Amino acid sequence: MEVFKKMRRKLIAPVIALLAALTLLTGCFGGQDLQSVSDAGGLFHVRVPDDWQANAQPQVLILYGDDKLPGSEQEAFEQLSIGMFVASQASSDPVGPKLTALMDARAKGRGWKSKQVSKPAEISIGGRPGFALDVSGTDAQGREFAGRAALVRTGGSEVLVFAVAPQDTWDKRADEVETLFTEWYWHTGGSATEASAAVKP
């Protein structure tokens, strides 16, 4: 009997490790069928669940983590929304401080009533270095929101990513944004030196 217990213990550990590995491989999209969505300028594409909606325009790609496009501003607010804004020329400002400045400008332009912004931290977007920060607060209508902003430079271009949702939705779906960064594929070359130019905060 003791022999069987020892064998069972030896088998349990590899099974747990395998399950953990499978979870990492499927990511937070949970093995869903994925679609590829490209930005209008052909700089990159991302793979997201088939039922997500996309709106590609010059210099901006907007994703909605829902099975239908929003019909109003309120519906857009209620969804997980991810905007990817492309600048064909990257500025020379350090990435970390510029990302913070962009969030300050957005807060002012949108009339946010309050905001909390974390310090920028280095991340990887499609395998290339960038910076990201977390943001939360209340918008001009007093609605609570939370999100994540990221800035990456590569091949002479610059992409700002801003993902946002109501606070309770964000708490459940924030990991999907991190998965998106691993399902991001660049169409242009870019060495680590090019990608990380001026990224010091």
N, C-alpha and C positions, 0 to 999 in steps of 0.2 A: 504493500500500500504506500509506504514511504517513497519507494522508487517512482511510482506513478505521480506522486505529488511533486517530486523533484523534476520529473520530465515535463509536467504541466507548467511549472514555474519557468523552466527554460524556454518553453514554447511561447508563453504569454508575452515576454519582453520583445521578441522579434515581431510579433503580430501588432503590438502597440506601435512600434517604430514604423512598420509599414503603413499603418493607418495614418500616422502623423505625416509621413512623406506624401501620401496620396492627397491629404488635405492641403499641403503646401502646393502641390502640383495643380490642383483644381482651383486654388485661390478662392476669393470670396464670391466669384461668379458661380460657384457650386456646380461645375460641370455642365452649365447651360450651353446650348448652341450659341456660337458667337458669330457676329457679322463684322466685317471690316468697314470702317468709315474713314474717308480721307479728307484732309483740309483742302479747300479750293485751290490753293497754290501749289499743291503737290509736295509739300515739305515733309509730311508724315502721314501715317494712318494709325488708327487705334482699333483694337478688337474689343467689342462690348456685347452684352447679351442681345439676342435677336429681337427682343421686344422693346428695346430702347429706341427712342426717336432721335433723329438728328436733323439739324438745320445748318447747312454749309453755305456760307456767304464769303465774299472776298475778305480775307484777313481775319475771319472769325468762324469757328466751328462750335456750335452749341449742341450739347447732348442733354437729353431729358431721360432720367431713369424710370420711365413709365411706358405703358403700351400705347399711349396717344399723346399727340402734341397738345400743349396747353391752349385753351381757347380764350384765356384772359390773363391779365397780369397776376390776379389772385391765384389762378390755377398754376401759373408758372412758379409762383412763390412756394406753393405747397409741395412741389416736386423736388427731387434731387436734380439740380441743374449744374452743368459743368460747361463753362465757357473757355475756349482756347483762342486767345487773341495773338495773331501773328504780326510781327514787325519785320519787314524785309531787311532792315538794317539794325543791327544791335548797337545799343549805346555803349559808351566806354565807362559808364558809372559802375562802381562795384555792385554786384548783383544783390547781396543781402540788403544793404541800405536802400537800393532802388525799389526792391520788393516792398519794404516797409513804407516808402514814400508813395508807391502806387496805391496801397491800401488806405493811407491817409487821404489821398486825393479822391478815392472812390467814396470814402465815408463822407467827405465834405460835399462832393458832387451829388450824392444820393440823399443827403440830409439825414444820415444816421443819427439817432438820438444818443446812442452810446456804443462803445466798442471796446473790446479787449483783444490785443494782438500779441502773440508770442514772439520771441526772438527768432529770426531766420535760422534755419539749420540746414546743413547739406543733405541732399537726397540724390537719388538716381532716377532719371526719367528716360525710359527707353535705353538704358545703359549709359547715358551721358549725364555728367554732373550738373546739378542745379541747386537752388535753395527753395525752401518751403517754410510757411508759417501757418499757425492756426489763428482763426479770427472768430469772434462771436459778439453779439450785441443786440440792439433793437434798431429796426429801420425807421424810416420817416413816419410810418403808420403805427409805430409802437409794437411791431411784431418781432418776436424773438427769433434769431437765426444763429446758425453756426456754420463754419466752413473751413476751407483750406485753400491757400493761394500758393502758387509755385512759379518760379521764373527760371528758364533755362535758355542758354545761348549755344548755338552750334552753327557751323558753316556760314557765319556772317549774319544769321537771322536770330530772332529772339521770340520766345513764346511765353506769354503769361497765361497761367491756368487759374481759374477761380471756380471752385466747387462750393455750392451753398445749398442749404435746406433749412426748414424749420428745426429748432433745436432737438425735438424728440425724434424727428426723422433722421437727422444727422447722427444722433447717438447710435442708431441701428445700422446706418449705411456708410459710415465714414470709411470702413475698410475697403469698400468697393472702389473708392478713389485711389487708394494705395495699389489695388490690383490693376487699375487702369494704367498706372505708371509703368507696370511691368508688361502690359499688353500694348505698348507704344512702340512703333517701328518707324525709324527715320528713313527717308528716301534719298538723303544726301550723305556724303561722307563727312566725317568730322573727327579729327583726332582729339585726344583728351586735352591737349594743349589749347586747341581752338575752342573746345567746348567749355573749358574752365577759365578762359581768359577773363580777368577782372572779377573773379567770383569772391575774393576775400571780403568779409563783412567790414 
